[in-house]
Each structure stands twice: as structure tokens, then as C-alpha cells.
Amino acid sequence: METPRAEKFRKLLEKDPDNPMILCSLGIELFKEGRYPEAREHLRRAIENKPDYSVAYRMLGRAHFELRENAEARRVFTRGREVARENGDLQTVREIDVFLRRLEKRETGEG
């Protein structure tokens, strides 16, 4: 069962299918529901339509992380960190750093 917020974003997406804000918002809602593959696709599309969208990178990296797609998570987080730095979005840089450390621990067998 989809949340009312996710349903709302789906309806908005019907009217404006390439809007990166709506794509990201829907991706975040799907992520919260644990629907990581679907969230991943919407977040990927958000970045395709707005390549400097640092929050979408962070959430896309998290979707890959949850799906245990470690190499892709690292690639997305690394690019997202660069984008966030370029945007001056230091909070997103810090959040991505946390996930990069978690990824490192997972890959070394500590996490």
C-alpha cells in the first residue's frame, strides 16, 4: 500500500514527468517505504534531469547501499559529494561522508 504522499507525487509526476523535484520527492517516499528498486529509478531520473541535485545523489546512493550495490553506491556517493561541494551544500557532504564510511566498513567486513 502506497502512502498518500507517494500517491500525491505520482499524480504530480503525471502532469510533469521530468520534474526533478517531483522525481526526487517520489523517490524519497518510496525509499521510506523500503521500495528501493523503484526509488532508485526515480532518483536516477531526477539526476538525469538536474545533474547538480546533490540531495538526489545522496538518496540514490542510499538506495544502492540498501540494495547492496556497493560499487554503484560508491560511484554515486563520490559524484554526489563533488556536486554538494560545488553547491556549497556542506550538510549533504557530511551525510554522504557518513554513508561512505558505512560502505567502507561493509566492504572490509566490519559492518
SULDA-V525610 format. One record per residue. N is the residue number from 0. RES is the residue in three letters. SS is DSSP state (H for helix, E for strand, C for the rest). PHI is phi in whole degrees, 0 to 359 (none if undefined). BURIAL is I if it has 16 or more other C-alpha atoms within 10 Angstrom, else O. Layout:
BEGIN
N|RES|SS|PHI|BURIAL ; N|RES|SS|PHI|BURIAL
END
This chain:
BEGIN
0|MET|C|none|O ; 1|GLU|C|279|O ; 2|THR|C|290|O ; 3|PRO|H|301|O ; 4|ARG|H|295|O ; 5|ALA|H|297|I ; 6|GLU|H|300|O ; 7|LYS|H|299|O ; 8|PHE|H|293|I ; 9|ARG|H|298|I ; 10|LYS|H|296|O ; 11|LEU|H|297|O ; 12|LEU|H|293|I ; 13|GLU|H|300|O ; 14|LYS|H|279|O ; 15|ASP|C|216|O ; 16|PRO|C|293|O ; 17|ASP|C|251|I ; 18|ASN|C|289|O ; 19|PRO|H|296|I ; 20|MET|H|294|I ; 21|ILE|H|291|I ; 22|LEU|H|301|I ; 23|CYS|H|294|I ; 24|SER|H|299|I ; 25|LEU|H|295|I ; 26|GLY|H|302|I ; 27|ILE|H|295|I ; 28|GLU|H|296|I ; 29|LEU|H|295|I ; 30|PHE|H|301|I ; 31|LYS|H|301|O ; 32|GLU|C|279|O ; 33|GLY|C|80|O ; 34|ARG|C|264|I ; 35|TYR|H|297|I ; 36|PRO|H|299|O ; 37|GLU|H|290|O ; 38|ALA|H|301|I ; 39|ARG|H|305|I ; 40|GLU|H|293|O ; 41|HIS|H|292|I ; 42|LEU|H|293|I ; 43|ARG|H|299|I ; 44|ARG|H|295|I ; 45|ALA|H|300|I ; 46|ILE|H|291|I ; 47|GLU|H|300|O ; 48|ASN|H|272|O ; 49|LYS|C|212|O ; 50|PRO|C|298|O ; 51|ASP|C|254|I ; 52|TYR|C|271|I ; 53|SER|H|297|I ; 54|VAL|H|296|I ; 55|ALA|H|295|I ; 56|TYR|H|298|I ; 57|ARG|H|301|I ; 58|MET|H|288|I ; 59|LEU|H|296|I ; 60|GLY|H|301|I ; 61|ARG|H|295|I ; 62|ALA|H|298|I ; 63|HIS|H|299|I ; 64|PHE|H|300|I ; 65|GLU|H|295|I ; 66|LEU|C|277|O ; 67|ARG|C|61|O ; 68|GLU|C|267|O ; 69|ASN|H|300|I ; 70|ALA|H|297|O ; 71|GLU|H|290|O ; 72|ALA|H|300|I ; 73|ARG|H|298|I ; 74|ARG|H|299|O ; 75|VAL|H|293|I ; 76|PHE|H|299|I ; 77|THR|H|297|I ; 78|ARG|H|294|I ; 79|GLY|H|298|I ; 80|ARG|H|296|I ; 81|GLU|H|299|I ; 82|VAL|H|297|I ; 83|ALA|H|298|I ; 84|ARG|H|298|O ; 85|GLU|H|299|O ; 86|ASN|H|277|O ; 87|GLY|C|75|O ; 88|ASP|C|269|O ; 89|LEU|H|291|O ; 90|GLN|H|297|O ; 91|THR|H|293|I ; 92|VAL|H|302|I ; 93|ARG|H|297|O ; 94|GLU|H|295|O ; 95|ILE|H|296|I ; 96|ASP|H|302|I ; 97|VAL|H|300|O ; 98|PHE|H|288|I ; 99|LEU|H|296|I ; 100|ARG|H|294|O ; 101|ARG|H|298|O ; 102|LEU|H|296|I ; 103|GLU|H|301|O ; 104|LYS|H|298|O ; 105|ARG|H|299|O ; 106|GLU|H|289|O ; 107|THR|C|266|O ; 108|GLY|C|83|O ; 109|GLU|C|269|O ; 110|GLY|C|241|O
END
